Amino acid sequence: MTKKIVEKRRFPRHEVYTPAQLEMFDDSFPVSVEELSIEGLTIRSSRSIAPETYVAIRINVGRDIVFHCQIVWIANILTGSKEDMYKMGLQIDAILDRGNEIIDIAEREILIQDLIVIIKRVDADYNCNES
């Protein structure tokens, strides 16, 4: 019998693939953002971070958007390479755009939609230039 998974998220996650920087108190390294929503992110990294750790995720789209988050879960994923790769789910505590905190849910939704459009446009431009 197949168990049905019940989605508990209040807001849908949107698939995106964009480079970002994970920043902690004493370290910083590149990651990839794979999903994005008003309340959370999914990232991929070659380094693991323990759940409950607070981090910042910086995405540059012509300006820095900084997500202050807490790691909620982590999974070691198989990639077929010799290097370990991890997928992590993060809960967003705060979003900063140009140094201003985006608090209102409606403002967050507008910012997330703008980010999705910008990221997909950059990705499409990159793919067109590669052809």
C-alpha positions as CSV (number, residue, x, y, z in Angstrom):
1,M,0.0,0.0,0.0
2,T,1.4,3.4,-1.0
3,K,1.3,6.0,1.7
4,K,0.0,9.4,0.6
5,I,2.3,12.4,1.5
6,V,0.4,15.3,2.9
7,E,1.9,18.7,2.0
8,K,2.2,20.8,5.2
9,R,3.7,23.9,3.6
10,R,1.5,27.0,3.6
11,F,3.1,28.4,0.5
12,P,4.2,26.6,-2.7
13,R,7.9,26.2,-3.5
14,H,9.1,27.2,-6.9
15,E,11.8,25.4,-8.7
16,V,14.8,27.6,-9.5
17,Y,18.5,26.8,-10.1
18,T,20.8,29.6,-9.1
19,P,24.1,30.0,-7.4
20,A,24.2,31.5,-4.0
21,Q,26.6,32.0,-1.0
22,L,25.9,30.4,2.3
23,E,27.3,32.5,5.1
24,M,27.8,31.6,8.8
25,F,29.5,33.4,11.6
26,D,32.9,32.0,10.8
27,D,32.6,30.6,7.2
28,S,31.2,31.1,3.8
29,F,30.9,28.8,0.8
30,P,29.0,28.5,-2.5
31,V,25.7,26.6,-2.7
32,S,22.9,26.2,-5.3
33,V,19.3,27.2,-4.5
34,E,16.9,24.7,-6.0
35,E,13.6,25.7,-4.5
36,L,12.3,29.0,-3.2
37,S,9.1,30.1,-1.4
38,I,7.9,32.8,1.0
39,E,8.9,30.7,4.0
40,G,11.7,28.4,2.8
41,L,14.5,27.4,0.5
42,T,16.0,24.1,-0.6
43,I,19.7,24.2,-1.3
44,R,22.3,21.8,-2.6
45,S,25.9,21.9,-1.2
46,S,29.1,19.8,-1.1
47,R,29.2,20.6,2.6
48,S,26.8,19.6,5.3
49,I,25.4,21.9,8.0
50,A,23.7,20.5,11.1
51,P,20.0,21.1,11.5
52,E,19.0,24.0,13.7
53,T,22.0,26.0,12.5
54,Y,21.3,29.6,11.6
55,V,22.8,30.8,8.3
56,A,22.4,33.5,5.7
57,I,21.9,32.7,2.0
58,R,23.0,35.5,-0.4
59,I,21.6,35.5,-3.9
60,N,23.0,38.2,-6.3
61,V,20.6,39.2,-9.0
62,G,22.2,42.6,-9.8
63,R,21.6,43.3,-6.1
64,D,22.0,41.1,-3.1
65,I,19.0,39.4,-1.6
66,V,19.8,37.9,1.8
67,F,17.7,35.2,3.4
68,H,18.3,34.7,7.1
69,C,17.4,31.0,7.7
70,Q,17.6,28.0,10.0
71,I,18.5,24.6,8.6
72,V,15.5,22.3,9.2
73,W,16.6,19.1,7.5
74,I,19.5,17.6,5.5
75,A,19.8,14.6,3.2
76,N,22.9,13.1,1.7
77,I,22.1,12.6,-2.0
78,L,23.8,10.3,-4.5
79,T,25.3,12.0,-7.5
80,G,27.4,9.3,-9.0
81,S,30.6,11.2,-8.3
82,K,33.1,10.6,-5.5
83,E,32.2,13.8,-3.8
84,D,29.3,13.8,-1.3
85,M,26.4,16.2,-2.1
86,Y,23.8,17.4,0.4
87,K,20.3,18.8,0.0
88,M,19.1,21.0,2.8
89,G,15.7,22.5,3.7
90,L,15.8,25.9,5.3
91,Q,13.1,27.9,7.1
92,I,13.3,31.7,6.3
93,D,13.3,34.0,9.4
94,A,13.9,37.2,7.5
95,I,14.6,38.5,4.0
96,L,16.7,41.6,3.3
97,D,16.5,43.4,0.0
98,R,18.9,46.4,-0.4
99,G,19.3,46.3,3.4
100,N,15.6,46.6,4.1
101,E,13.7,43.8,5.8
102,I,10.8,42.4,3.8
103,I,8.2,41.5,6.5
104,D,4.8,41.6,4.9
105,I,3.6,38.4,3.3
106,A,2.4,40.3,0.2
107,E,5.8,42.0,-0.1
108,R,7.6,38.7,0.3
109,E,5.4,37.1,-2.5
110,I,6.2,40.0,-4.9
111,L,9.9,39.7,-4.1
112,I,9.9,35.9,-4.6
113,Q,8.0,36.2,-7.9
114,D,10.4,38.9,-9.1
115,L,13.4,36.7,-8.2
116,I,11.9,33.7,-10.1
117,V,11.5,35.8,-13.2
118,I,15.0,37.3,-12.9
119,I,16.6,33.9,-12.3
120,K,14.7,32.2,-15.2
121,R,15.6,35.1,-17.5
122,V,19.3,34.9,-16.6
123,D,19.2,31.1,-17.1
124,A,17.5,31.5,-20.5
125,D,20.0,34.1,-21.6
126,Y,22.9,31.9,-20.5
127,N,21.5,28.9,-22.4
128,C,21.0,31.0,-25.5
129,N,24.6,32.2,-25.4
130,E,25.8,28.7,-25.0
131,S,24.2,27.5,-28.2
